[in-house]
Amino acid sequence: DQVFKSFNEGIKYWTSLRSLTLVFAQSKAISKHWLHEFCIQSLNHLNHLTSLKIDFQDCEQIQDEELSILTSEGLSYLTHLTSLDLNFARCKNITQQGLCNLASQGLKNFHLLTALSLNFERIEKLDDQGILDLCTKGLQHCKQLTSLNLDFNHCELISDQGISHLSTQGIQCLPYLIDLSLNFAKCKELTEKAVVILSQNNLTQLKSLKLHFESIIKDKDDLTQ
């Protein structure tokens, strides 16, 4: 705890920083109080930051409220960001509401953002509504995005409807997108329709495409015949 406190007190003086990478993976010291102090004492002072990467992988204490604090008290002030990479893999207590808060309180403010990477691997409470909120309350405001990387590996509540939301309410609203990577491996509710839905996007400007749909099933209607 003392190490984190000293870090918070020191980073606020690094006001010339343009790029920052922080790895807190598997840390047990992350708490609502620490996140509040981190945002107020540290992030809020980095007004010139253009690139930010934070790794919270396996920090199970990160829940919707913690994510809201990080977003509303920290990320929302970094309006000059052009690159953002957030890893919440296996933060299993995040729900659709947390994703909604990230989009509505954070992403909607990043009008200069050109590269976005979000990892929600194995967050089992995320569903189609979370995808819709991410798109309508977040991605649609990031019109300058050229690179998008979304990882929902093992998010088993996401269905073809979620892919439809992402396609029509998200990807199609990004006119400058040239690099797209989507990981929906082991999302057990997905069928072959998901791939068809994505293929219907008119993305003639794309230069790089990576799709992971391991373990998708055939059309459920076909399986019942």
N, C-alpha and C positions, 0 to 999 in steps of 0.2 A: 504494500500500500504506500509506503514512504517513497519508493521508487517512482510510482505513478504520480504521486503528489509533486515530487521534484520535477518530473517531466512536464507536468502541466504548468508549473511556475516558470519553467525555462523557455518553453516553446513560444510563448507569447512575444518574446523579444526577437524571434526570427522572422520579422515582418517582410523581409525581402524574398522569402521562399517562393519559388514558382512551382516546385514539384515536391510532393510528400508521399512516402510510403510507410504505412504503419501495420505491423503484424502482431495481432493479439490472439492468434489461434490457440485454443485450448486454455486460455487464461481463466483462472478462477477469481481474479480480482476485479473483473468488470462488474459494476453495479450501477443502479440509477444515480446514486450520489456522485460516483466517479465520472459517469458520462456527462452529468450536468456540469461538473467542474471542468471537465475536458473541453466541453463546448464553449462555456462562458470565458474560461481563462486562456484557452489555446486557439481553437479553430476560429473564433470570432475575430481574432487579431491578424489572421493571415489573409488580408484583403487582396493580395496580389497572386494568390495561389491559382494556378491554371490546371494542374494535374494532381489528382488525389486518388490514392489506393489504400483501402483499409480492409484487413483480413480479420474477420471475427469467427472463422471456422471453428466449429465445435464449442462455441461459447454458449452453453445451454441456458445461461441466465439472461441472455438477450431475448426479450419478449417484445410484445407490441409497444408497451410503454417505453421501454428502453430505446426502441427504434424510433419512436416519436420524438423523444428527447434529442437523439442524435440528429434527426432531420430538422426539427423546428428550431432548436437552439444552436445548431452548428452548421449543417450543410446549407440551410436556406440563406445564410449570409455570404456564401462563397459564389457570388453571381458571375465571377469571371472564369469559372471552370470551363475548360474545353475537353477534359478527359476525366472520367469518374469510373472507378472500379471498386465495387463493394462485394465482399465474399461473406455470405451468411450460411454457408453450407452446414447442414446438420444443426442449425440453431432451431431445434425442433418445436420450440414454443411460440414461434412467430406464426400468426394467422393471416387471413385475408385482410383484416383491419390494419395490420402492420404494413402490408404492401400498399394499401390504400394511403396510409399516412406518408410513406416514403414518396409516393407519386404526387400527392396533392400538396404536401408541405415542402417538398424538395425539388423533384424533377421539373415541376412546372415553372420553377424560377431559373432554370439553366438554359437560357435562350442561346448561349454561345457554345453549348456542348456539341462536340463533334464525335466523341467516342464514349460509349457507355457499355459497361460490363457488369452484370448482376448475376450472382450465383446463389440460388435457393435450393441446392441439392438436398434431397431427403427431408424437406420441410413438409410433412404429410398433411398439414392442415390447410395448405394453399389449394385453392380451387379455381373454377372458371371465373367466378366473380372477381377474384384477385387479379386474374389476367385482364379482365375488362377494366378494372380500376387503374391498373398499371398503364393501360393504353389511353383511356379517355382523360385521366387526371394527371398523367405524366408524359408519356411518349409524344402525344399530340402537340405538346408545347415545346418539344425539342426538335424543331424543324431543321436545324443545321446538322443533325446526326449523319455522319458518313459511315460509322462503324457501330454495330450493335451485336452484343454477345449476351445471350440469355441462357442460363442453365437451370432447368427444372427437372433434372434427373431424379427419378424415384418420387416425384410428387404425384401420388397415385389417385388423387381426386380430380385431376385435370383431364377433361374429356375433349372430344372433337369440337364441342362448343367453345371451349377455351382457345383452341387453335383458330377457330373462326373469328373470335374476338381479336386475337393478335393480328390476324391477317387483315381484316377489314377496318378495324379501329386503331391499329398500330402501324404495321409495316407500310401499308398503302398511304399513310399520312406522312411518310418520310421521303421527300422527293430527291434527296441527295445521297441516299443510302447506297453504298457500293460494296460494303463488307458485312455479311450477315452470317452469324453462327447461332444455331438453336439446338439445344440438347433436351429432348423429351424422352430419353431412354428410360425404360422400365415404368412408364406412366401407363398403368394397366387398363385404364379406361379408353385409351386411344385406339382407333381403328385405322384401316387403310384410308378412310375418308380424310384423315388429317393431312396426309401427304397430298392428296388431290386438292384440298382447300388451299394449301400453300402454293401449289403449282399454278393456281389460277391468278396469282398476283402478277401484275404487269410490271416486272422489275427489270426492264431492259438495261438499266444503268448498272446493275450488279456486276462486280468484277470478281468477287470471292463469295462462295456459299458453302457452308458446312451444316449438315442436318444429321442429327442423331435420333433415330426412332426405333432403337432396339426393343424387341419384344412387343411391338404393336400387333394387334390381332386383326383378323379379317372383319369385314363389315358384320356387325351383330345380326343384322337382318338376314344375311346369308347363312349365318351359323344356325339360325332357328328353322331354316327351311329343310 
